């Protein structure tokens, strides 16, 4: 087998590992149903809690295995191509998800945020699944327009900001779930939460986490656009061409700037802001994938 074939095999295996991790986290969530936030004094729920915790740990282990294979596949792809592995949509998508999964695992290792696992492994499974089945192309040389250091800077900044947006969006989705559960508990008058939702941070804590990730990602996305403009001047002689990719990058930026503005406005905090964060992730991935599939332009070389 060639290095390219080994890279593809590792990427497929990583996608399977993420699918297994997602299934384990789904079992973790479902197994926690009915468990109270506080253990009974008689310890009657201890066995169930141990089983739920074991499933979660297995889910993280499967994610770590997937991440090792995933990052290895990206590196092998670059070695096989003898260039940075970001020359087409298959490479963009797989690299972006590698950054996102690594950020998630850092959150688990440093802050114990295993509760992000269900959403993150779902995104990784879908992303890599599409990449290996629909977007795969053989290794090929870079087109002349990509031979620039600004190309590397532009893509690295996009992947890092994308990682923050993906993890931030999962936190926003969990905020919506936790906030609704807290509202229902308050309406009942007991304030008690059960199941895996009880293990999540408070709604306010999830909202703050999502905000911090987006506050980190938006300036980087701004830099991504600036670096892309400098690269465009180098490659095509103009800083801005209103190419579909450039236009959607700007639209994505506007959505995330709207998120930060809304988050800073007291009347817009909470659920409306969380929905904007999810809309931002849709815009981000449409810019990465949808634009390549639906439109033609100066960036058409990045399609499948």
N, C-alpha and C positions, 0 to 999 in steps of 0.2 A: 504493500500500500504506500501511496505517496503521502507527503506531509499534508497536502490538501484533503486527501481522503481521511486521514487520521483526525484532522480538525473537524470535518463534517461528522464523523462517527462520534467524537467526543461531544459535539454540540447536540446531536440527537439524544445521546445518553443523558446529558445535562437536562434536556427538556423532560425526559422521563423521570429523572430524579426530582425535579420541581413538581411534577404531577403527583408523585408519591408523597412529597412533602405537603402539598395542598390537601390531599386526601387525609393525611394524618392530622393536620390542623383542623380539618372539618370534623373528624371524629373527636378531636379534643373539645371543640365547641359543643358538639351534640352531646358528648358524654357529661358535660358540666351542667346540662339542663336539670333544673330542680335543686342543685346544690346551693346552699345559702352562702352569703359572703363570709359569715362567721361560723366556724366549726361548732357543732353541738357539743355540750360538755361531756356527753357519754362517748364521744368519738365514733358514733355510728356511721359517719360518712367518710372516715379515713381511707378505707379501701378504694372507694370510688374516686376520691381526690388523688390518690396515688396513681390510679390507672389513667386519669385525665392528664396528670402531670407527665407521666411516662410517654403518652402519645405526643404531647407537645415537644418533649425533648427529642423524640424520634423524628418529629417534623423538622426541627432545627438541624439535626444530624444529616437528614436527607438533603436539606437546603445547602449545608456546608459542602457535602459531596457534589451536589449540582454546581455550586459556585466554583469549586476547584476544577471540575471538568469544563465548565463554561469559560473561565478565564484562560485555562490551558488551550481550549479550542481557538479563542481569539488570538492568542499568542502564536499558535501553530499556523493559523491563517496568515498572519503577518510574515512569519518566517518563510512560508511557502511562496508568498507573493513578493518577498524581499522589499517590502514597503510597509507603511502604516496601514493596518487592516480596516480602512474606512473609505474604500473606493466605490462602493455601491450600496444599495439599500439593505441587502442581506448583512453586510458588514456593519452598517450604521446601527441597525436594529439590535443585532447581537451585542455590539459593544456598549450601546446605551443601557441595555438591560444588565450587562455585567456590572457597570458602575452602580446601578440601582440596587442590585442584590448585595453587592459589597457594602454599600451604605447601610442597608437593612441589617446585615450581620454585625456591623460595627455597633449599631444601635442595640442589638441583642446582647453583644458581649460587654459593652460599656454601661448600658443603662437598663438591661433586663427587659427590653421591649419585645418579648416574644409574641405578644398579642398582635403585632403587625404582621405576623407570619401568614395568616389566612389570605389577606389581601395581596401581599407581596408575591407569594408563590402562585396565586391565581394569575396576576399580571405577567409573571415570568413564564408560566406555562403557556399562556396564550401567545405572548410575544415570540418565544422561541419556537413554539409549534408552527406559527405562521412563517417564521424565518426559514425553517428547515424544509417546509413542505411547499411553500409558495414563492419565496423570495430568493432561493438559492441560485447562485450563478457560479460558474467556474472562475478560478483565479485568473485575473487578466491585469496587464499593466495599467497604470493610472493614465487618464487622458491628460494632455498637456496643461490644461487649466488647473489641475490639482497639484502641480509641482511647485509648491510654495510652502514656506514655513507657516504662513498664515492659515493655510488649510489645516495643519495639525493643531495649531492654537485654537482655531474656530471650532473644530470637532471636539476637542477635549473639553472646552468650556461648555459646549452644548450638552455633552454627556454628563458632566458633573451637575449642571443646573437641572437636567432632566432627572437625574437620580433624586435630587431634592424635591422636585415636583411630584415624582411618583410616590415617594414615601410620605410627603405632605398630603397628597390626595387620599392615600389610605387612612391617614390620621383624621382627615376631614370626614371621610365616610364613617369611620368609627365614632367620631363626634356625633354625627346625626343619629346613629343607633343608640349611643349612650344617653344623649340628650332626651330622646323620646322615652327611653326607659325611665329616666329620672322624673320626667313629667308625669308619666303614668303612676309611678310610685308615690309621687307627691299628691296626685289626685285621689289615690286610695287612702292617703293619710298615714301610712306606715313608713314610707320612705325606704322600704326594704327592696333590694335587688337580688335576683337569683341567677344562676347559670353563669356562663362565661362573661356575660356583660358585667357582672359584679366584680370581675377581676380586672376590668379595664380601669384606667385612670378616670378621674371625674371628667365630666363634659368640659369644664373650664380648662382642665389640664390638657385634654386632647386638642382643644381649640388653640391653646398657647403653643403646643408642639407644632401643629400645622402652620401656625403663623411664623414661628421661628425658622422652619424649613423653607417656607416661601420667601421670607425676608432674606435668607441666604441665597436662594436660587434666582430671584429676580435680578439683582445686580449682575450676576454671572450671565444670565440670559441677555441682559443689556450689552455686556461685553461681547457676547457671542455675535450679536448683530453688528456691533462696531467692527470686530475682527473680520466678519464676513464682508463688510463694506470695503475694508482695506484690501482684502483678498480680491474682491470684485474689481477694484481699481487696477490691481496688479494683473489680473487675468483678462479683463475685458475693456479696460480703459475708462470705466465709470464706477463711481462709488455706489450708485443705486440705479437699478434698471426696471423696477416694478415687475420683476420676474415673479411668477406665482409663488415660488419658494420664499422669496424676499417679502412678498406681500403677506403671506401667512405667518411668517416669522414676526412681522410687525403686529398682525392681529393677535397672535399669541401673547406678545409683550403687552399689548393694550389690555387684554383680559387679566393678566397677572398684576399690572399696575392698578387696574380697577379693584382687584382683590385687596391689595395693600391699602388703597384709599378707603375701601369699605371697612376694612378691619380697624382702621384708625378713626372711623366715624361710629360713635356709640350706638346710634340707631340701627346700624347695619351689622353689628356684631352677631355672632351666633349662626343660626341656620342659613340665612341668606349668603353669608360669607363662605360657608362650607360648600354650598352649591356652586359658587363662583370658582372655588378651587377645583371642583370636579370638572366644571366646564373648561377650565384652563388646561387640565390634563387631556381632555378630548381634543382641544385645539393644538396642543403640543404634539400628540401622536398623529393627528391629521396632517400636520405640517411635515412630520417625518415620513409618513406612509401614504396618506390619501392624496397629497399633492403630486407625489411621484406617479401614482397610478392613474389619476384623472386629468392631469394637465401636462402640457409640454412647455419647455422653456430652456433657459440657459443651464438649469440644473438637471436636465433630463438624463444625463449620464449616470445619475445616482439611482435611477429606477432599476427594475428587474429586466 
